[in-house]
Structure formats: C-alpha cells, structure tokens
Amino acid sequence: MALTQTMPCWIEDDQDFKPENWRWDVNNKSPEVQLSSCQLAAYFHVDPVDSSIGTAGVRGTKGFTTGEHYWEVIFLEPPHGTSVMVGVGTKKALLHLGNYQYINLLGRDEESWGLSYKGTTWHNGKYQQYTEPFYDQTTVIGVHLNLYNGTLTYYRNGKSLGVAFRSINRGEELYPIICSTAAETEMELGMRSCRFNSLQEKCCFTIMQAMKGKQAVDKLPLPTVIKSRLKEQY
C-alpha cells in the first residue's frame, strides 16, 4: 500500500526539519507483534488460532532526549477492539501483557503517554477525552514531540488536535510506541523528521527554565519581540 503523507504545512515548509530514518525495533516488541522486512509496518495478533491473547506493543529504534520530533502512523486497517494506541514511553514502558489482559497499555503508568483510537489520552493510569474517536482505514495520526517545551501534540490527517500532554519527562530517552489489543491490527510508519532549535530558541528555552513564571518576563532587559516569544511559546 502506498503511504499517505499528511505532514502539517508548518513542518513541511520549515527547512530546519530534517528527515529521520528510525524504524520499529525488532528487539523491543511484544512476541505478538510481527514486523515487515523493512521494519516500517507492524502487524498485531496474527496467530490464526489465538487471534489475541492480550495487549502488544512495539517501540522505535531511536529514543529522544532533546529537539523536536514529528512522525506519522498510518492505520492500514480500521482500528477496533479494546485499545489501539499511538504515543511515547521510556525504556521502562511495558510492551506486552498476556493472559488475556486487554488494557490501554500506553499511559498505564508514569512511563508512557498515549492516545487511543477512541479519542482518549492516557498517562499514569488516568485518562481524559481529547478528541473524537477515529475508525477509518488510512487514518494518519501525526505525533509532534517537542522536548524543548515538554509538549506532545497529535495530528489527525494533517490537522492539529491541540496539545495532549505537557511537562513530558525530559530526564531520559522517550521512544515512539504503538500498541493494540485487537487481532490483525496493522499500522505503518510514515514521515519521520526532526529539528534542533536555533541558538536563539535554545537561549529562550534556557531563560524560561530559570524563570519562576511568565509574569517575570517583562522585567528582563530583552527586546520586546523576544519577550513576546517567551510568553507565547514557553
């Protein structure tokens, strides 16, 4: 199947965003996940006898500690079942639950953050309604992980759904993860890109890390345009 590309225009037009080539990790996945030879497509619960015996996940080959990262996950089949999720997690994030345990694996604890196809976001065992459910085949979910300001934003078919998580853990590597409880779930990696900020942006981030709050920005001996940027983006 030809991949559908729906990268948001603001990323596509930003020449600082560069292609990445990470894939799904054959060494860090549930035994209930099979990967294509190119490691871009993941197939869940394909055993013809035991169609699904729990919750299965796979993570990317590359973890992120800094920068901005954007990637897309294409649903090759309509999502169904208890849970199909897209998100991020640390190395400690669980990738498999057997014994017919069907749960929202991403966000079950503090080690991961995830979006369910039912429109809910999950972290640390808690959830909230974030968007409308999506059931269509070829739905493209974009993930924008900004480790400068600690936010995770999702896109659906190129349209922003807003910030889903703030204060994302920046102390250790975060990996892209997908998971599913449903038999014959198929998802494929699309566009992957990253950007490492300019010196000015890095300085803004460092300033805000040292500030006690945005209200103190006006007291800084900085140009008005920089103050406005600090308030709006950090």
C-alpha positions in Angstrom: 0.0 0.0 0.0 1.3 3.4 -0.9 1.9 5.6 2.2 -0.2 8.7 2.7 1.7 11.7 3.6 -0.1 14.4 5.6 2.7 16.4 7.2 1.5 19.7 8.5 2.4 22.6 6.3 4.3 24.4 9.1 6.7 21.5 9.4 6.9 20.8 5.7 7.8 24.4 5.0 10.4 24.6 7.8 13.8 23.8 6.3 15.2 23.2 9.7 13.2 19.9 9.9 15.3 17.1 8.6 14.3 13.5 7.7 14.9 10.7 10.2 15.2 7.0 9.4 14.4 5.2 12.6 12.1 2.2 12.4 10.2 -0.2 14.6 12.6 -2.2 16.8 12.7 -5.9 16.2 14.4 -6.3 19.6 11.9 -4.3 21.6 8.5 -5.6 20.9 5.8 -8.0 22.1 6.0 -11.5 20.7 2.5 -10.8 19.4 3.9 -8.2 17.0 5.4 -9.1 13.6 7.3 -6.5 11.5 7.6 -6.2 7.8 11.1 -6.8 6.3 11.7 -3.0 6.2 10.5 -2.6 9.8 8.1 0.1 8.9 4.8 -1.9 9.2 3.7 -3.7 12.4 1.2 -6.5 12.5 -0.5 -7.4 15.8 -2.0 -10.7 16.9 -1.8 -12.5 13.6 -1.9 -16.1 15.1 -4.8 -17.9 13.3 -5.6 -20.0 16.4 -5.2 -17.5 19.3 -6.2 -14.3 17.5 -5.4 -12.1 20.5 -4.2 -13.1 24.0 -3.5 -9.7 25.5 -2.0 -6.4 24.7 1.0 -6.0 22.5 3.3 -3.1 21.7 6.5 -2.1 19.8 8.8 0.8 20.2 11.0 2.7 17.8 14.7 2.1 17.3 15.6 5.6 18.4 15.0 7.4 21.7 14.8 11.2 22.0 16.2 13.5 24.8 16.2 16.8 23.0 14.9 18.6 19.9 11.5 18.5 18.1 10.4 15.3 16.5 7.5 14.6 14.2 6.3 11.2 12.9 3.2 9.7 11.4 1.5 6.4 11.9 -0.9 5.1 9.2 -3.7 2.8 10.1 -3.7 0.2 7.4 -6.9 -1.4 8.8 -9.8 0.3 10.7 -8.9 0.3 14.4 -11.2 -1.8 16.6 -11.3 -3.6 19.9 -10.5 -2.5 23.4 -7.5 -0.4 22.6 -5.2 0.7 19.7 -2.8 3.4 20.7 0.0 5.8 19.5 2.4 7.6 21.8 5.7 7.6 23.6 7.4 5.9 26.5 10.6 5.4 28.3 12.7 2.3 28.2 10.7 1.1 31.2 7.4 1.3 29.4 5.7 -2.1 29.2 5.4 -3.6 25.7 3.5 -6.8 26.4 0.7 -8.1 28.6 -0.6 -11.7 28.1 -3.1 -13.9 29.9 -6.0 -12.1 28.1 -5.3 -8.8 29.7 -6.8 -6.1 27.3 -5.9 -2.6 28.5 -4.7 0.8 27.4 -1.0 -0.1 27.6 0.3 3.4 26.8 -0.3 5.6 29.8 -1.0 2.7 32.2 1.7 4.2 34.5 4.2 7.2 34.6 6.5 5.6 32.0 4.3 6.3 28.9 1.9 8.7 27.3 -0.7 7.6 24.7 -3.7 8.4 22.5 -6.4 5.7 22.0 -8.4 5.5 18.8 -11.4 6.1 21.0 -10.2 9.7 21.4 -8.9 9.5 25.0 -5.4 10.3 26.2 -3.7 8.3 28.9 -0.9 8.9 31.4 -0.1 7.5 34.8 -3.3 5.4 34.8 -5.6 8.5 34.2 -7.4 9.5 31.1 -9.3 12.4 29.6 -11.4 12.9 26.4 -9.1 14.6 24.0 -10.7 14.3 20.5 -13.4 12.5 18.6 -12.8 8.7 18.0 -11.3 7.7 14.7 -12.4 4.5 13.0 -11.4 4.9 9.4 -8.8 2.9 7.5 -5.9 5.0 6.3 -6.3 7.5 9.2 -3.0 9.2 9.7 -2.0 10.1 13.2 0.9 12.6 13.5 2.9 12.9 16.7 4.8 16.1 17.5 7.1 15.7 20.4 8.7 19.0 21.5 11.3 18.3 24.1 12.2 22.0 24.4 8.9 22.9 25.9 7.9 19.4 27.1 4.7 19.1 25.0 3.2 16.2 23.0 0.7 17.2 20.3 -1.3 14.9 18.0 -2.5 15.5 14.4 -5.2 13.6 12.5 -4.8 13.6 8.7 -2.6 16.8 9.0 -4.9 18.7 11.3 -3.7 19.6 14.8 -5.8 18.2 17.7 -4.0 20.5 20.2 -1.5 19.8 22.9 -2.3 16.5 24.6 0.4 16.4 27.3 2.6 19.0 29.0 5.6 18.6 31.2 6.7 15.5 29.4 9.6 13.8 31.2 12.8 15.1 29.7 15.2 13.3 32.0 15.5 10.1 30.0 15.0 8.9 26.4 11.5 8.8 25.1 10.7 6.3 22.3 7.8 6.2 19.8 5.4 3.3 20.7 2.3 1.8 19.2 0.2 -0.9 20.8 -3.0 -2.9 20.2 -5.3 -5.4 21.8 -7.1 -6.2 18.6 -6.5 -9.1 16.2 -5.0 -8.2 12.8 -4.3 -4.6 13.6 -1.9 -3.1 11.0 0.0 0.1 11.4 2.8 1.6 9.3 5.3 4.4 9.9 5.1 7.3 7.5 7.0 10.6 7.6 9.7 11.0 10.3 11.5 14.3 10.8 13.4 16.3 13.5 14.5 19.8 14.2 17.1 21.1 16.6 16.5 24.6 17.5 18.5 27.7 16.6 20.8 29.3 19.2 18.1 32.0 19.9 15.5 29.3 20.6 17.8 27.4 22.8 18.5 30.6 24.7 14.8 31.3 25.1 14.3 27.8 26.5 17.2 28.2 28.9 15.8 31.5 30.2 12.3 30.1 30.8 13.8 27.1 32.6 15.3 29.6 35.1 12.3 31.8 35.4 9.7 31.3 38.2 6.8 32.3 35.9 5.9 34.2 32.7 4.9 37.2 34.8 8.6 37.9 35.4 9.5 38.1 31.7 8.6 41.8 31.5 11.3 42.6 34.0 14.0 41.2 31.7 16.3 43.5 29.8 15.4 42.0 26.4 13.8 43.3 23.2 10.0 43.3 23.1 9.9 40.7 20.3 11.9 38.2 22.4 9.7 38.8 25.4 6.6 38.1 23.3 8.1 34.9 22.0 9.0 33.8 25.5 5.4 34.3 26.7 3.8 32.7 23.7 6.0 29.6 23.2 7.4 28.7 26.5 
